[in-house]
Amino acid sequence: KILRDVKVLDILPYMVSSTNEFGTLKPTTIQKGKKSIRMVWEIGDLQAKEERVLTYKVKSKMNLLGEVKLPAAIVQFINNRGVLEELHSLKLRVIKKEE
């Protein structure tokens, strides 16, 4: 089914910073706050079985000890009944590699 007005929201916590290295799609909006960075991609419409891959690099602002969980990304879209839906990804777990 066609998804209309697709938006992807991803929030980076204060402990990481964006590098401005993005894959094929750059965010439409980057909002920097005191405790986080919010990135928004406005994708538009997606046809059935169409996909987009969003990639970007981040850097840690501090030396990680143990693991850090990054928040889930959020996808919002208008479904075929005209209703706004919202889906959440899994949370990303980052673990420091042993040197």
C-alpha positions in Angstrom: 0.0 0.0 0.0 1.1 3.6 -0.6 2.3 5.6 2.4 1.8 9.3 2.2 3.7 12.2 3.9 6.4 9.8 5.4 8.6 11.4 8.0 11.5 9.8 9.9 12.6 11.4 13.2 15.8 10.3 15.0 17.1 11.8 18.2 20.8 11.8 19.3 21.4 12.2 23.0 23.9 14.7 24.4 26.7 12.1 24.6 27.0 11.9 20.8 27.4 14.5 18.0 26.5 14.3 14.4 29.4 14.4 11.9 27.4 15.8 8.9 28.3 12.6 7.0 25.1 11.3 5.5 24.4 8.6 2.9 22.1 9.4 0.0 19.5 11.3 1.9 20.3 14.2 4.2 17.9 15.3 6.9 15.4 18.0 5.9 15.8 19.5 9.4 18.4 19.3 12.2 17.4 20.8 15.5 20.0 21.2 18.1 18.9 21.5 21.8 20.8 21.4 25.1 20.3 17.7 25.6 19.9 16.3 22.2 19.9 16.7 18.4 16.7 15.9 16.5 17.0 15.0 12.8 13.9 14.9 10.6 13.8 13.4 7.1 10.7 14.3 5.1 10.5 11.5 2.6 7.1 12.2 0.9 5.2 9.3 -0.5 6.4 5.7 -0.7 4.9 3.2 -3.2 4.2 -0.4 -2.2 7.5 -2.2 -1.6 9.6 1.0 -2.1 12.2 1.6 0.5 14.7 4.3 1.6 17.9 3.7 3.5 19.0 6.4 5.9 22.6 6.3 7.1 24.8 8.8 9.0 27.9 8.8 11.2 28.1 10.1 14.8 31.0 10.6 17.2 31.0 10.0 20.9 31.7 13.1 23.0 32.9 11.1 25.9 34.8 7.9 26.6 32.2 5.1 26.7 32.3 2.6 29.5 30.1 -0.4 29.0 27.2 0.2 26.7 24.9 3.0 25.7 21.4 2.7 24.3 20.3 5.2 21.7 16.6 6.1 21.4 14.3 4.5 18.9 13.8 6.2 15.6 10.2 7.2 14.8 8.4 6.9 11.4 5.2 8.8 10.8 3.0 8.5 7.8 -0.6 8.7 6.5 -2.0 5.3 5.7 -4.4 4.4 2.9 -7.4 5.3 5.1 -6.0 8.8 5.7 -5.1 8.1 9.3 -1.8 9.3 10.8 0.3 6.3 12.0 3.5 6.2 14.0 6.0 3.3 14.3 9.1 3.0 16.4 12.3 1.2 15.6 14.2 -1.0 18.1 16.7 0.9 20.3 20.3 0.7 19.2 22.8 -0.7 21.7 26.3 0.6 21.3 29.2 -1.3 23.0 32.8 -0.1 23.1 35.2 -2.4 21.3 38.0 -3.8 23.3 41.4 -2.4 22.3 
